[in-house]
Amino acid sequence: MSTLAIIIVVAVLLLIALIAGGMYATGRRTRERSAGLHAQLEQANRALALAHAQDKGWERTGLERAARAAFAERSPVEIEELHLVQVVDRPGTEEDQAVFRVVTEHGAEYLHLDRRGDSWVGREK
């Protein structure tokens, strides 16, 4: 094999190694940033939902109490975290809705509450 052929083969292998390393590093950095960005987005959504609820005069403690009661009817598992993630304020009060993200030792799920008069009840599945 000639010296030129050896140099070309080494250069091609080096180029392939650089491309593979760059792809790996880029993928890893994207995954790390994605997790942080997702957490920031969840926090912003919770803050926005809470601000919207307070703006509409909905009492947070009453909403949380109703969410805990509705979840307790469905599951004996203890709630570790409870986050208000969405409020739906339609004209009138009978179609208002609140969505909570319930975190337990078994994972997370969304709990939907509907407004009935002055109280909140869990939505039937």
Buried (B, 14 or more C-beta within 10 A) or exposed (E): EEEEEEEEEEEEEEEEEEEEEEEEEEEEEEEEEEEEEEEEEEEEBBEBBBEBBEEEEBEEEEBBEBBBEBBEEEBEEEBEEBBBBBBBBEEEEEEBBBBBBBBBEEEEEEBBBBBEEEEBBBEEE
